[in-house]
Amino acid sequence: MKLFRLLLRHGGWRIFAALAVSALAGAALAALMRDIHLALTAPPADPWAAFRRFAALLAVYVAGKIAAQFTLADAAERLRFELRLRLLHRILDRPLRDLERTGFARLFGHLHDDVGRLAGYLAALPEAAIDLAVAVGCLAYMAALSPTMFLFNLLFVGFAAACYIAPERFARALGHRAAAAADRHVAQLDFALKGLASLLLRSGRREEFLARHFTPAGREVWLLSRRSQFIHIFAERFSEALVLLNVACLLFAARRFVDLPVETATGLLLAAIFVRQPLKDSLKLLPETQRARIALERLRESGLDVESAAPPAPVPAASPAVFRSLGLAGVTFAYESDHGSPGFACGPFSFDLRPGEIVFVVGGNGSGKTTFAKLLCGLYPPAAGAVTLDGTPVRDEAARARQRALFSAVFPTDPLYDHLLGTSGARRSEAAAWLERLGLDGKVGLADTAFSTVDLSEGQRRRLLLLNAVLEDAPVLLLDEWAADQDPAFREFFYLRLVPALRARGQAVVVVTHDDRFFHCADRLVRIDDGRLSFIPGPVAGPQK
């Protein structure tokens, strides 16, 4: 019922209209079968009138089928769009840590595969409705010709349907397992495409990945899908054989027990042959229904409820023009346990950020620098301790949204979009000057918000990410290992010229970095070691420019 409520919410009147037109088209096809039978057994007195009736029924069938299929195909595309939009809203409303636990592969599977299955199921409904209407019409014609043979056929058809439906529960369990295996396989594909360089460089790594990980996971998806498909195909063909056996019974056995005129037997036989394909095709909707239900269950398991009405879009928290202070007091954060081992714990962090200052966050890899940065900007809620904004505690999601609104950030894994996002028209007027400052003039142009190209080196792509962050004009700019992909000359330019220029705009700048040659450029140095924070006293000696 949840599946059908979802379809009705998105399809609305289109579903009822399409199903009604489908039923009309199916009835017209069943009437055509009746006219064929009458024409074979009793030639019409007025052939021209019979032809006009045949043409009219054919036109009703074709027009009805076109109208129904187009209506629900359009509704299916609308469902695909609206569900993806709603899911993306719900994903972006979830805490970042929840999304990291769910994983990219599963989230992508929801947005692409699961939504596609739901939309495909909706698009398949009119064909199934036509097939069902044809089957009902043929059976009704059988009932009019011979009630006894109608009951016999009904029992036979019911038995064939039961033989098709019975294996579906087992196939559904296999479908769940295949979907979970496919999530893992998508994650491996993502790793392979992102790690092309290392896989090409090291044959041992490449062969181990292919032999021990990618191949077994792909084989698991294949084998589970093969077993599920075998169940569907076997059930479908067995049910089809039973329907054909029904035809054989009408031809060879029924007339031994029931006295049937040749005309009646011909009509029953024609109806039985005519009903075979629609019955077979309508039963195909059952595995599609199972796949759609599995998709809906997977969404629910990930906490992405698409059945309830869409909540009103949240109003973005206005970015304050200024702030006095942002403080962390005894803030801690712990990752979940990993295979029985306690998760990495960070903190307690006690730190105050003030407007217009330059802070470098330094430390070894895996020490907790990025975790500290995400706590500072509100992407992670603290497990303990207090966060204050201008002296006011940040306790709820609304306050945390105001905390996040202080920041514009560039993280190491951020992708580059081919448009500027979240920038005002006034600030976009500065884009040309910043492109020149970032050494990209002559390489990248800007038409309104669209970059002329993003086919650039990794360092240049990171500069465009910085451009977007700068033009957002947030009070705090957070750059996590931004300079790591820059050449030495531009890295020096960044620390000695760009960072002071950003401070001159009134922004506080927080830089997560390993570049100890430029530590002297910071007002304060914060060191994170093994999840613990300490301050490095200054000034710090370093090369002057």
C-alpha positions as CSV (number, residue, x, y, z in Angstrom):
1,M,0.0,0.0,0.0
2,K,2.9,2.4,0.7
3,L,4.1,1.9,-2.9
4,F,0.7,2.8,-4.3
5,R,0.3,5.8,-2.0
6,L,3.6,7.1,-3.3
7,L,2.6,6.6,-6.9
8,L,-0.8,8.2,-6.4
9,R,0.9,11.2,-4.7
10,H,3.1,11.9,-7.7
11,G,0.8,10.6,-10.5
12,G,-2.5,11.8,-9.1
13,W,-5.3,12.0,-11.6
14,R,-3.0,10.9,-14.4
15,I,-2.9,7.4,-13.0
16,F,-6.7,7.1,-12.8
17,A,-7.1,8.6,-16.3
18,A,-4.4,6.4,-17.8
19,L,-5.8,3.2,-16.2
20,A,-9.4,4.1,-17.3
21,V,-8.2,4.7,-20.9
22,S,-6.1,1.5,-20.7
23,A,-9.2,-0.4,-19.6
24,L,-11.1,1.0,-22.6
25,A,-8.3,0.1,-25.0
26,G,-8.3,-3.4,-23.6
27,A,-12.0,-3.8,-23.9
28,A,-11.8,-2.6,-27.5
29,L,-9.2,-5.3,-28.2
30,A,-11.4,-8.0,-26.5
31,A,-14.3,-6.8,-28.7
32,L,-12.1,-7.1,-31.8
33,M,-11.4,-10.8,-30.8
34,R,-15.2,-11.3,-30.5
35,D,-15.8,-9.8,-34.0
36,I,-13.1,-12.0,-35.4
37,H,-14.8,-15.0,-34.0
38,L,-18.2,-14.0,-35.4
39,A,-16.7,-13.2,-38.8
40,L,-15.1,-16.7,-38.9
41,T,-18.2,-18.6,-37.8
42,A,-21.0,-16.5,-39.3
43,P,-20.0,-14.1,-42.2
44,P,-21.6,-10.7,-41.6
45,A,-24.7,-9.6,-43.6
46,D,-23.1,-6.2,-44.2
47,P,-19.3,-6.6,-44.6
48,W,-18.8,-2.8,-45.0
49,A,-20.5,-2.1,-41.6
50,A,-18.5,-4.9,-40.0
51,F,-15.3,-3.4,-41.4
52,R,-16.3,0.1,-40.1
53,R,-16.9,-1.4,-36.6
54,F,-13.6,-3.2,-36.8
55,A,-11.8,0.0,-37.8
56,A,-13.5,2.0,-35.0
57,L,-12.5,-0.6,-32.4
58,L,-9.0,-0.7,-33.7
59,A,-8.8,3.1,-33.5
60,V,-10.1,3.1,-29.9
61,Y,-7.4,0.5,-29.0
62,V,-4.5,2.3,-30.7
63,A,-5.5,5.8,-29.5
64,G,-6.2,4.6,-26.0
65,K,-2.9,2.8,-25.7
66,I,-1.0,5.8,-27.0
67,A,-2.8,8.2,-24.6
68,A,-2.3,5.9,-21.6
69,Q,1.3,5.1,-22.3
70,F,2.3,8.7,-22.9
71,T,0.4,10.0,-19.9
72,L,2.1,7.6,-17.5
73,A,5.5,7.9,-19.2
74,D,5.2,11.6,-18.6
75,A,4.1,10.9,-15.0
76,A,7.0,8.5,-14.6
77,E,9.5,11.2,-15.7
78,R,7.9,13.7,-13.4
79,L,8.1,11.1,-10.5
80,R,11.8,10.5,-11.3
81,F,12.5,14.3,-11.2
82,E,10.4,15.0,-8.1
83,L,11.7,12.0,-6.1
84,R,15.3,12.9,-6.9
85,L,14.7,16.5,-5.9
86,R,13.0,15.4,-2.7
87,L,15.7,12.9,-1.9
88,L,18.4,15.4,-2.5
89,H,16.6,17.9,-0.2
90,R,16.4,15.2,2.5
91,I,20.0,14.2,2.0
92,L,21.2,17.8,2.3
93,D,19.0,18.2,5.5
94,R,20.7,15.2,7.1
95,P,23.8,15.6,9.4
96,L,27.0,15.2,7.5
97,R,28.2,12.3,9.7
98,D,25.0,10.3,9.0
99,L,25.6,10.7,5.2
100,E,29.3,9.7,5.6
101,R,28.1,6.5,7.4
102,T,25.6,5.7,4.6
103,G,28.3,6.1,2.0
104,F,28.5,7.6,-1.5
105,A,27.7,4.3,-3.3
106,R,24.4,3.7,-1.4
107,L,23.3,7.3,-1.8
108,F,24.1,7.3,-5.5
109,G,22.2,4.0,-5.8
110,H,19.2,5.6,-4.2
111,L,19.2,8.6,-6.5
112,H,19.9,6.6,-9.7
113,D,18.8,3.0,-9.4
114,D,16.0,3.0,-6.8
115,V,14.3,6.1,-8.1
116,G,14.6,4.6,-11.6
117,R,12.9,1.4,-10.5
118,L,10.0,3.4,-9.0
119,A,9.6,5.5,-12.2
120,G,9.9,2.4,-14.4
121,Y,7.2,0.7,-12.4
122,L,4.8,3.6,-12.9
123,A,5.5,3.7,-16.6
124,A,4.7,-0.1,-16.9
125,L,1.2,0.3,-15.4
126,P,-0.8,1.2,-18.5
127,E,0.5,-1.8,-20.5
128,A,-0.4,-4.1,-17.6
129,A,-3.9,-2.4,-17.3
130,I,-4.5,-3.0,-21.0
131,D,-3.4,-6.6,-20.7
132,L,-5.7,-7.1,-17.7
133,A,-8.6,-5.6,-19.5
134,V,-8.1,-7.8,-22.5
135,A,-7.9,-10.9,-20.2
136,V,-11.1,-9.9,-18.4
137,G,-12.8,-9.3,-21.7
138,C,-11.8,-12.6,-23.1
139,L,-12.8,-14.4,-20.0
140,A,-16.1,-12.6,-20.0
141,Y,-16.7,-13.8,-23.6
142,M,-15.9,-17.3,-22.5
143,A,-18.5,-17.0,-19.7
144,A,-21.1,-15.9,-22.3
145,L,-20.2,-18.8,-24.6
146,S,-20.1,-21.5,-21.9
147,P,-20.3,-20.9,-18.1
148,T,-18.9,-24.4,-17.5
149,M,-15.8,-24.0,-19.6
150,F,-15.4,-20.5,-18.2
151,L,-15.1,-21.9,-14.7
152,F,-12.6,-24.5,-16.0
153,N,-10.5,-21.9,-17.7
154,L,-10.7,-19.6,-14.6
155,L,-9.4,-22.4,-12.4
156,F,-6.6,-23.2,-14.8
157,V,-5.6,-19.5,-15.2
158,G,-5.7,-19.1,-11.4
159,F,-3.4,-22.1,-10.9
160,A,-1.0,-20.7,-13.5
161,A,-1.0,-17.3,-11.7
162,A,-0.3,-19.0,-8.4
163,C,2.6,-20.9,-9.9
164,Y,4.0,-17.6,-11.0
165,I,3.4,-15.7,-7.8
166,A,4.7,-18.4,-5.3
167,P,8.4,-18.1,-6.1
168,E,8.3,-14.3,-5.8
169,R,9.0,-14.1,-2.1
170,F,12.3,-16.0,-2.5
171,A,13.1,-13.8,-5.5
172,R,12.5,-10.7,-3.4
173,A,15.0,-11.9,-0.8
174,L,17.6,-12.4,-3.6
175,G,16.8,-9.0,-4.9
176,H,17.6,-7.4,-1.5
177,R,20.9,-9.2,-1.4
178,A,21.7,-8.3,-5.0
179,A,21.0,-4.6,-4.3
180,A,23.3,-4.6,-1.3
181,A,26.0,-6.3,-3.4
182,A,25.5,-3.7,-6.2
183,D,26.1,-0.9,-3.7
184,R,29.5,-2.4,-2.8
185,H,30.3,-2.8,-6.5
186,V,29.4,0.8,-7.2
187,A,31.8,1.8,-4.4
188,Q,34.5,-0.2,-6.1
189,L,33.9,1.4,-9.4
190,D,34.1,4.8,-7.8
191,F,37.5,3.8,-6.3
192,A,38.8,2.4,-9.6
193,L,37.9,5.6,-11.5
194,K,39.2,7.9,-8.9
195,G,42.4,5.9,-8.4
196,L,43.3,5.3,-12.0
197,A,46.8,6.7,-11.6
198,S,47.8,4.5,-8.7
199,L,46.2,1.4,-10.3
200,L,48.0,2.1,-13.6
201,L,51.3,2.6,-11.8
202,R,51.4,-0.4,-9.6
203,S,50.5,-3.7,-11.3
204,G,50.4,-5.6,-7.9
205,R,47.8,-3.2,-6.5
206,R,45.8,-3.3,-9.7
207,E,45.8,-7.1,-9.9
208,E,45.0,-7.6,-6.2
209,F,42.1,-5.1,-6.5
210,L,40.7,-6.8,-9.6
211,A,41.2,-10.4,-8.4
212,R,40.4,-10.1,-4.7
213,H,37.8,-7.3,-4.6
214,F,36.3,-6.2,-7.8
215,T,35.8,-9.6,-9.4
216,P,34.3,-11.4,-6.4
217,A,31.9,-8.5,-5.8
218,G,30.9,-8.4,-9.4
219,R,30.5,-12.1,-9.5
220,E,28.2,-11.9,-6.4
221,V,26.0,-9.4,-8.1
222,W,25.9,-11.5,-11.2
223,L,25.1,-14.8,-9.4
224,L,22.4,-13.3,-7.2
225,S,20.9,-11.6,-10.2
226,R,21.1,-14.8,-12.2
227,R,19.3,-16.8,-9.6
228,S,16.6,-14.1,-9.3
229,Q,16.2,-14.0,-13.0
230,F,16.1,-17.8,-13.3
231,I,13.2,-17.9,-10.8
232,H,11.3,-15.2,-12.8
233,I,11.9,-16.8,-16.1
234,F,11.1,-20.3,-15.0
235,A,7.9,-19.2,-13.3
236,E,6.9,-17.2,-16.4
237,R,7.6,-20.0,-18.8
238,F,5.9,-22.6,-16.6
239,S,2.8,-20.4,-16.3
240,E,2.8,-19.9,-20.0
241,A,3.0,-23.7,-20.5
242,L,0.0,-24.1,-18.3
243,V,-2.0,-21.6,-20.4
244,L,-1.0,-23.5,-23.5
245,L,-2.0,-26.7,-21.8
246,N,-5.4,-25.1,-21.2
247,V,-5.7,-24.6,-25.0
248,A,-4.8,-28.3,-25.5
249,C,-7.5,-29.3,-23.0
250,L,-10.1,-27.2,-25.0
251,L,-8.9,-28.9,-28.2
252,F,-8.7,-32.5,-27.2
253,A,-10.3,-33.2,-23.8
254,A,-13.1,-30.8,-23.0
255,R,-15.4,-31.9,-25.8
256,R,-15.3,-35.4,-24.4
257,F,-17.0,-34.2,-21.2
258,V,-19.0,-31.1,-22.4
259,D,-21.2,-31.0,-25.5
260,L,-19.9,-27.9,-27.4
261,P,-21.1,-26.8,-30.8
262,V,-18.2,-26.2,-33.2
263,E,-19.0,-22.4,-33.2
264,T,-18.8,-22.3,-29.4
265,A,-15.6,-24.4,-29.3
266,T,-14.0,-22.2,-31.9
267,G,-14.9,-19.1,-29.8
268,L,-13.5,-20.6,-26.6
269,L,-10.3,-21.7,-28.4
270,L,-9.9,-18.2,-29.9
271,A,-10.4,-16.5,-26.6
272,A,-8.0,-18.9,-24.9
273,I,-5.3,-18.2,-27.5
274,F,-6.1,-14.5,-27.4
275,V,-5.8,-14.3,-23.6
276,R,-2.5,-16.1,-23.4
277,Q,-0.2,-13.2,-24.2
278,P,-2.0,-10.5,-22.1
279,L,-2.0,-12.9,-19.1
280,K,1.7,-13.5,-19.5
281,D,2.5,-9.8,-19.9
282,S,0.3,-8.7,-17.0
283,L,2.0,-11.3,-14.7
284,K,5.3,-9.6,-15.6
285,L,4.2,-6.7,-13.4
286,L,4.6,-8.8,-10.3
287,P,8.4,-8.9,-10.4
288,E,8.4,-5.2,-11.2
289,T,6.2,-4.6,-8.2
290,Q,8.7,-6.5,-6.0
291,R,11.6,-4.5,-7.4
292,A,9.8,-1.2,-6.7
293,R,9.0,-2.4,-3.1
294,I,12.6,-3.3,-2.6
295,A,13.6,0.2,-3.8
296,L,11.2,1.8,-1.4
297,E,12.4,-0.4,1.5
298,R,16.0,0.5,0.8
299,L,15.2,4.2,0.9
300,R,13.4,3.7,4.2
301,E,16.3,1.7,5.6
302,S,18.7,4.7,4.9
303,G,16.3,7.1,6.7
304,L,15.1,8.7,3.4
305,D,11.4,8.8,3.9
306,V,9.8,9.7,0.5
307,E,6.2,8.6,1.5
308,S,5.4,11.6,3.7
309,A,4.5,14.9,2.2
310,A,7.5,17.1,1.4
311,P,8.4,19.5,4.2
312,P,8.6,23.2,3.3
313,A,12.0,24.1,2.0
314,P,14.1,25.5,4.9
315,V,14.9,29.2,4.7
316,P,18.7,29.5,4.5
317,A,20.3,31.2,7.5
318,A,21.4,34.6,6.5
319,S,25.1,35.0,6.7
320,P,25.9,37.7,9.3
321,A,28.0,40.5,7.9
322,V,30.1,40.5,11.1
323,F,30.6,38.3,14.2
324,R,32.5,39.0,17.4
325,S,33.6,35.6,18.3
326,L,33.1,31.9,17.7
327,G,34.2,29.7,20.6
328,L,34.7,26.0,21.3
329,A,34.8,25.1,25.0
330,G,35.8,21.6,25.9
331,V,34.3,20.2,22.6
332,T,34.8,16.5,21.9
333,F,33.9,14.3,19.0
334,A,34.3,10.5,18.6
335,Y,33.9,8.4,15.5
336,E,32.0,5.1,15.7
337,S,33.8,1.9,16.7
338,D,35.3,0.0,13.9
339,H,35.1,-3.8,14.0
340,G,35.2,-3.9,17.8
341,S,38.0,-1.3,18.1
342,P,37.1,2.0,19.7
343,G,36.7,4.8,17.2
344,F,39.1,7.8,16.9
345,A,38.2,10.4,19.6
346,C,39.1,14.1,19.3
347,G,39.2,16.8,21.9
348,P,38.6,18.4,24.2
349,F,39.0,21.4,21.9
350,S,39.0,24.9,23.4
351,F,39.4,27.6,20.9
352,D,38.2,31.1,20.0
353,L,38.0,32.5,16.5
354,R,37.9,36.3,16.0
355,P,37.1,38.4,12.9
356,G,40.0,39.3,10.6
357,E,42.6,36.9,12.0
358,I,44.6,34.3,10.2
359,V,44.8,30.9,11.9
360,F,46.8,28.0,10.6
361,V,45.8,24.5,11.8
362,V,48.8,22.1,11.6
363,G,49.5,18.6,12.5
364,G,50.3,15.2,11.1
365,N,48.0,13.2,8.8
366,G,45.1,11.6,10.6
367,S,45.7,13.8,13.7
368,G,42.2,15.3,13.6
369,K,42.7,18.5,11.8
370,T,39.7,18.1,9.4
371,T,37.5,16.9,12.3
372,F,38.4,20.0,14.2
373,A,37.6,22.1,11.1
374,K,34.2,20.5,10.7
375,L,33.4,21.0,14.4
376,L,34.5,24.7,14.1
377,C,32.2,25.3,11.1
378,G,29.2,23.3,12.4
379,L,29.3,20.4,10.0
380,Y,29.8,18.0,13.0
381,P,27.8,18.5,16.2
382,P,30.0,18.1,19.3
383,A,29.5,15.0,21.5
384,A,30.3,17.1,24.6
385,G,31.4,20.6,25.4
386,A,29.9,23.9,24.2
387,V,30.0,26.0,21.1
388,T,29.2,29.7,21.4
389,L,28.5,32.3,18.7
390,D,29.0,35.9,20.0
391,G,28.6,34.5,23.5
392,T,25.3,32.7,22.8
393,P,25.4,28.9,23.1
394,V,24.8,26.9,19.9
395,R,22.4,24.2,21.1
396,D,19.9,23.5,18.3
397,E,19.9,23.0,14.6
398,A,18.8,26.6,13.9
399,A,21.7,28.0,15.9
400,R,24.1,25.5,14.1
401,A,22.8,26.7,10.8
402,R,23.8,30.3,11.8
403,Q,27.2,28.9,12.8
404,R,27.6,27.2,9.4
405,A,26.5,30.5,7.6
406,L,29.6,32.1,8.9
407,F,31.8,29.9,6.8
408,S,32.7,29.4,3.2
409,A,35.1,26.4,2.8
410,V,37.1,24.3,0.4
411,F,37.7,20.8,1.5
412,P,40.1,18.3,-0.2
413,T,37.3,16.2,-1.6
414,D,35.2,19.0,-2.9
415,P,34.3,18.6,-6.6
416,L,34.3,21.5,-9.0
417,Y,31.0,22.5,-10.6
418,D,30.9,24.3,-14.0
419,H,29.0,27.3,-12.5
420,L,29.6,29.7,-9.6
421,L,27.2,28.8,-6.8
422,G,25.8,31.0,-4.0
423,T,27.4,34.3,-5.1
424,S,25.6,37.6,-5.4
425,G,25.7,39.7,-8.5
426,A,27.6,42.4,-6.8
427,R,30.4,40.1,-5.8
428,R,30.4,38.4,-9.3
429,S,31.6,41.7,-10.7
430,E,34.9,41.0,-8.9
431,A,35.3,37.7,-10.6
432,A,37.4,38.9,-13.5
433,A,39.9,40.6,-11.1
434,W,40.1,37.4,-9.0
435,L,40.6,35.2,-12.1
436,E,43.6,37.4,-13.0
437,R,44.9,37.3,-9.4
438,L,44.6,33.5,-9.4
439,G,46.5,33.3,-12.7
440,L,43.5,32.0,-14.7
441,D,42.8,35.0,-16.9
442,G,43.2,33.8,-20.5
443,K,42.4,30.3,-19.4
444,V,38.9,30.6,-18.0
445,G,36.2,33.0,-18.8
446,L,32.9,33.6,-17.0
447,A,29.6,34.1,-18.7
448,D,27.2,35.2,-15.9
449,T,27.9,32.2,-13.6
450,A,29.2,29.7,-16.1
451,F,32.9,28.9,-16.4
452,S,34.0,28.7,-20.0
453,T,35.9,25.5,-19.2
454,V,36.8,23.3,-16.2
455,D,39.2,21.1,-18.3
456,L,42.1,22.3,-16.2
457,S,44.9,20.9,-14.0
458,E,44.0,19.9,-10.5
459,G,45.7,23.0,-9.0
460,Q,43.8,25.3,-11.4
461,R,40.5,23.6,-10.5
462,R,41.3,24.2,-6.9
463,R,41.8,27.8,-7.7
464,L,38.3,28.0,-9.2
465,L,36.9,26.4,-6.0
466,L,38.7,29.2,-4.0
467,L,37.2,31.8,-6.4
468,N,33.7,30.5,-5.6
469,A,34.4,30.5,-1.9
470,V,35.9,34.0,-1.9
471,L,32.9,35.5,-3.9
472,E,30.5,34.0,-1.4
473,D,31.9,36.7,0.9
474,A,31.4,34.8,4.2
475,P,32.9,36.2,7.3
476,V,35.2,33.1,7.7
477,L,37.1,31.4,4.9
478,L,38.1,27.8,5.7
479,L,40.7,26.2,3.4
480,D,41.6,22.5,4.2
481,E,44.9,21.6,2.5
482,W,44.0,23.9,-0.3
483,A,47.6,24.7,-1.3
484,A,48.7,21.0,-1.5
485,D,47.9,20.9,-5.2
486,Q,49.6,24.2,-6.1
487,D,53.0,24.6,-7.8
488,P,55.7,26.1,-5.5
489,A,55.5,29.6,-7.0
490,F,51.8,29.9,-6.6
491,R,51.9,28.3,-3.2
492,E,54.3,31.1,-2.1
493,F,52.0,33.6,-3.7
494,F,49.0,32.2,-1.9
495,Y,50.6,32.4,1.6
496,L,52.4,35.8,1.1
497,R,49.9,37.7,-1.0
498,L,46.5,36.0,-1.2
499,V,45.9,35.2,2.5
500,P,46.7,38.8,3.6
501,A,44.5,40.1,0.8
502,L,41.6,37.9,2.1
503,R,42.2,39.3,5.6
504,A,42.1,42.8,4.1
505,R,38.6,42.1,2.9
506,G,37.6,41.7,6.5
507,Q,37.5,37.9,6.5
508,A,38.9,35.6,9.1
509,V,41.0,32.9,7.3
510,V,41.5,29.4,8.7
511,V,44.0,27.3,6.8
512,V,44.7,23.6,7.4
513,T,48.2,23.1,6.2
514,H,51.5,21.3,6.3
515,D,53.6,24.1,4.8
516,D,55.9,24.9,7.7
517,R,57.9,27.4,5.6
518,F,55.0,29.8,5.8
519,F,53.9,29.4,9.4
520,H,55.1,32.9,10.1
521,C,52.2,34.2,7.9
522,A,49.7,33.2,10.6
523,D,48.5,35.3,13.5
524,R,48.0,32.1,15.5
525,L,49.2,28.5,15.0
526,V,47.0,25.7,16.3
527,R,48.5,22.2,16.4
528,I,46.4,19.1,16.4
529,D,48.2,15.9,17.5
530,D,46.3,12.6,18.1
531,G,43.1,14.5,18.5
532,R,44.5,17.0,21.0
533,L,44.8,20.7,20.5
534,S,47.7,22.9,21.5
535,F,48.9,26.4,20.6
536,I,52.3,27.1,19.1
537,P,53.6,30.4,20.6
538,G,54.7,33.0,18.0
539,P,56.2,34.7,16.3
540,V,57.3,31.7,14.2
541,A,60.5,32.1,12.3
542,G,60.4,31.6,8.5
543,P,61.4,33.0,5.2
544,Q,60.4,36.6,4.6
545,K,59.4,38.1,1.3
